[in-house]
Amino acid sequence: MQGKRILLGITGGIAAYKIAFLIRLLKRSGAEVRCIMTPASCDFISPLVVSTLSGNPVGIEFWNKKTGEWTNHVEYGLWADLFVIAPLTATTMSKMASGNCDNLLLATYLSMKCPVLVAPAMDLDMYAHPATARNLDQLTKDGVKIIPAESGELASGLSGEGRMAEPETIFEYIQNFFSEAYGRLKGKRILITAGPTYESIDPVRFIGNHSSGKMGFEIARKCLQEGADVVLITGPVKEQLKNERLDLVKVNSAAEMLKAVQENWGHSEIGIFAAAVADYRPAQIADLKIKKKDSTMMLELIKNPDILGWAGENKKKEQFLVGFALETDHAVEHAREKMKKKHLDMIVVNSLEDQGAGFAYDTNRVTVIDVYNNLIKFELKSKSEVASDIIEQLLVLKR
């Protein structure tokens, strides 16, 4: 996002108050931001706030009576890399679809030389109206990208679909736009595994572990931001991720995860296996809930399939395979053994001996070992930052 030029159009809906946060997100990412407001939007967010946060004057009218200056809508259209309109009200949507041009924002839209991204916002009955559907369909045909409205509490007091996507979601759409155009992993298909596996004992009990899936999901998010097409195979987790270039495959057991990996590994260029797969599963799964009778119970366990090992054994010459090792002692030594045994190109090591690393934490501390036996140590960071470090090391090795 560094140096990307984003023109932000703000129309007269109550959701306009959220745009201040979107501007902050864009500026923090290194983007240049300019804003155009419709006169009606000034009732919902102050132009002074928008100008201060963006660091640029705000365009509202064609003619600035105070300064005597003419606002050139054509210049806006030539300047921007992306035009984002949020919130997009029903009124502005209708005018865009019909080609109406009665304010600066609409004149700029009709003059744009770059892609346009919009985030509709209106009450649920308005959003569900056939006229809105027709207008959205027309905008799509005109090449405008739509960020779907979300369900939730609305200004009218009702609850339903029509709520503008949150600033973080809009920001992610903007990131994805640039990653598709400029991402270093554009066109690459990446297979990622995440989370734990649950191995059933009976219909209500299972063997599992404390993996939250956060690390795998952050890696998937970074790969998407770099333009990759991602297949994310995940065990039972609370994490969520949506993207047009994401194929999310949900599984429970190690056997199910292996099947999903076998179906996808053959046509993936990169594999990043971050899942914490259970090593063993019950030899027998009871059909009914096991009743508590005796003071002890014997449970026979059998070994689960080695998913990472299978991927390594079936790796083609052009494929790149990354594994993870969570250790409690002699982490580097065990990781090197695992890397050789499973034919990995890179392994990410973390240890439960490190405070703040491991399952469930929002932070992690990792060491990366590559195929050339280089050892790269990183300090404790957020899992988002760790994911960036992992992808950077991968890109270095893939050059």
N, C-alpha and C positions, 0 to 999 in steps of 0.2 A: 504493500500500500504506500510505501515511501514515494512521495512526489506525485502520486496519482491525483488528477484534478477532478473533483466531484462537485457538480452543481446540484444543490439541494432545493427543491421546490416545496413550499409549505402552503397548504390551502386551509380554508376556514372551517376546521373541525376541532372538536374538543381535544382530540388526540394530539393536536399541535404542541401541547405543553411538553410532550415527551421528546420532542425533537432536540431540545437542549442537550439531552443525554446522548443522542445519536451524534450530534456535532462533536461532543467531547470524545466519543469513541473514535471517530474518524480522525480527529486532530492527533490523538494519542498514537494512532497507527502510522502517522507521518504523512497523511493525505493533505492536500490543499483543498479548502472548502470555500465555496461561494454560495450565497443563498438568494433566492427570489421568493417573495411572499405575495400572496394575493391580498388586496385591501381587507378582505373579510378575516384573514388569518391574524391580522394585527389585534383583533379583539381577544385572541386566545393565547398569544405569546408576543412579548414585546420585541419590536425590531432592534431595540438597544441590546437586549439579551442575545439575540441571534448574531448581531454584528460583533459584539464583544467576544463571544465564544468562537466564532468563525475567523475573526481577525480581519474581516473584510466588510466594506459597506454592503448594505442590503438593498437589492432592487425591489421596488414596490410599484412605482408608476413609470410610465414612459418619460414623463417630464417632471424633473425635480424643481418645484417652484421656488424653493429656498435658495438653491445654488444656481439655478438657471441652466442646469446640465441636462442633456438628453441621454437616456439610458439605452444603449445599443443592444437590442435582443440578439442580433446576428452575432455580435462579438461573444456573447455568452455561449451561443451554439458552437462557435469555432473553438472556444477555450476548453470546454469540458471533455473529459474522457468518458464520463458517465453522468447521466441526468437522472436523479432520484426524486420522485414526487411522493412525499409522505407528510401528513396523511393525504390521501386522494379522496376527496368528497364526491358524492353522487353528482353534484353540479359540475365540477371540473371534469369528471369522468365523461359525462354526457357531451360536454363541449369538445373534449379531445376526440371523442368518437365521431362527432359530426363535422369536425374541422372549424368549429366556431372560434373566434379570436377576438376577445373583448378585454383582455388585460395582458400585462407584461409576461406573466408565466406562460399563458397559452401561445402568445406570439413566439416566445422562445422555444416552446415545444415544437411548433411547426417549422422552426428554423434549425432544429438540432441536427448535427452531423454525427453524433455518437449514439450508442444504445440508450434506451430509456427503461427505467425500472420503477414500478409504482407499488404503493402499499395502500390499498383501499381501506376506508374506515367509515362506517355508518351504522345506523340502527338495524336490528335484525330483519325487520320487515322490508326495509329499503334494500338491504343486501340480497334478500331472497326474491325481490321483485323481478319479473321477466325482463323489464327494461334494463335493469342492472346487468343481468346475464347477457343480454344482447350487446350492451356497451363493452363489457369485458371481452366478449368474443371478438368484437370489432377491433379493440385495442390489440388483442393477441394477433389477429390477422395483419395488423399494421406493424407488427414486430416488437410491440411493447412487452416486456417481461413483467408478469404479475406475481407479487408476493401475497399469497392467500391470506385473507382475513382470518383471525382466530376466534374461537368461542370463549366467552367470558362475560363478566359484568360490564354493562354498557351505561352510557351517561343517562339514558332514559330511566334507569332503574331496572330494566329488564336484563335478562341474561341469555346469551345465544351467540350465533355467528355474526360477525360484522366488526368485531373489535380489531383495531389496527395491530399488526404484528409488533411485538415488543422491539425496542431499539436494538437489543442484542441480536435478535433474529434478522432484522433488516441489515445490520452490520455484517452478519455472516453471509447474507445473500450478496452483499457488495464484495466481500472478500472472495466469494466463490466466482463472481463474475471475472475478477481480475486473475484468479488462479486458472480459470479456463483459458484465458487469453495469454497469460504470461508464466504460468506455473512450471517449475522445473521438472515436475513429474507428469506433465500433460501427456495424455495418451497411454500412460502406463497402467496396467491392471495389477492391483496389489491385493493380496489375500492376507487378512489379519484375523487372529483369534484373540478372544478376550474373555475375562471372567472365569468363574469356577465351573466345574461340572458337578451335578448332583446324581449320586448313584443310589437308586431306590433300595430300601430294605423291605418295606411293605407299602401299601397305598398312602401312608401318611408320614413315613420316616425315610430319611436318606443319609448317606455319608457325603459330606461336602467340606469346603474350606471357607476361609474368610475373605477370599478375593472379591473385590468390589467391581472389577472391570475398568476402573478409572484410567489406568495406564493404557490399556488397549484402545479405549475410546478416544483418549487424547491423541494417540498416534494416528488413529483413523481420521480424526479431525484435521491434523496437520497434513496428512497425505492428500486429503480433499482440498485443502487450501493451496497445495502445490499442483493442483490440476489432475490428480490421479483419479481413476475409476476404482472404487474400493468395494471388495466383498468382505464384510465384517461378520464373522461367525462368533456368536456370543452365547455363553452360558447364562444362567438366570442372574440378572443384574437389574439395578434401578436406573442405571445410566440411559440417556436417550440421545439420539442423533438422527437428524433428517437431512437428506441431500439428494438431489436428482441423480448424482453419480454414485450413490451409495446403495448397495444391495445388502440389506440386513437380514442375516439368517440366524434365527433363534433356536437353540438346542438346549437339552438338559444334561444328557449323559455323555460320557466319553465316546461311546459307540456312535451316538448321533453326531458328535462333533467330527469323528473320523470320517463318517460317511459324507458329511458336508465338505470336508477338506478334500477328500478323494474326488468329489464332483467338480471342484473348482481349481485345484492346484495345477492341473495340466495346462490350463490356458491363462495362468497368471505369470507375470514376469518377476514379481517380488513376493516373498512370503515373510510375514512378521508374526511369529507365534508367541503371543504374550499371555495366552490363557494359562490358568493354573489347573491343569487337568488332574483329576484324582488318579492316583497310582493303582488303586485297587477298587473292586466292586464286590458286593455280595454274590456268592456262588448261586444262591437261590433267592428269588423275590417272592415273598409271601403274597398270596392273592387277597388275603384279609388282614386286617390289623392284628399284629401280634399282641396277645394279652400278657399283662404282667403277672407271672405266676411264681417263678422261682427267684431266689436272691441273686442268681447269676444267669447269664445267657451266653451261649457260644455262638459266634457268628463267623462262618467260614468265608474268607475273602479270596478272590482270584485276581490275577494281574490284569489291568486294563491294557488296551492296545497303545503302543507308543506312537502317538500322532506325529510328533516332530521327527521321530526316527523314520517313519514311513515317508514323510515329505523329503527327508534327506536322501533316502535310498532311491526315490523316484524323481530326483532333481535332474533337470536337463542342464546342459552346459551353459546355456544363456540365462538360466534362472538364478536368482539371488535369494539366499535363505538366512533369516535372522531368528535366533532363538533367545530365550530368557532363562536365567538361572537364579532362583531365590535360595540362598544358602544360609546356614546358621554357623558354619565354621569352614575355614580354609576355602573361602569363596572362589578366589581366582584359580586355585589348583583344580577344584571340582569343575569349574566352568570350562577350563581348557580341555579337560578330559571329555566333557559333554560335547564340546565343539568338534573335536576330532571324531568322536564316535558317531555323531549324527550328521556329519558332512556339512557343517554350517560355514557360512561366509563371514558371519559376525555374531557375537553373543553379547547380550546385555546382562550384567551381573549386579544383583543387589543382595544385601545381607540383612537379616533381622537383627544383627548385632548393632546396626546403625540406627540411632534414635531418629524417628520421623520417616523411616523407610519401610517399605513392605505393604502388606494388605491394609486397605481401608483409609490410609492416610491420603491427604491432598498433596503431599510432598514425597519426594523419592531421592535417593542418592545412588547413583549407578557408576559402574565401570564398564567400558566398552572394550572388548577384545576383538581384533579383526583377523582375517585369514593370514595376515603377515605377522601375526603374534604381537602387534602393537597394542599397548595398554593405555587407554585414555581414561583418566579419572575425572569425575565431575563432583562438585560440591552439592550439598542438599539444596534442592530447588523444588518449585511447584511441578506437578506432573505435566502440566502444559509446557513448561520450559524444558523439562527432561525429554518430552516427545520431540521438541524442536532439535535438541542436541542429537538425538538418535537419528532423525531424518538427515541432519547435516552430515553426520558420519557416514550414513548410507550413501548419500550423494557423492561424497568424496571417493568412496570405494567403487562406485558405479561409473565414474568418469572414464 
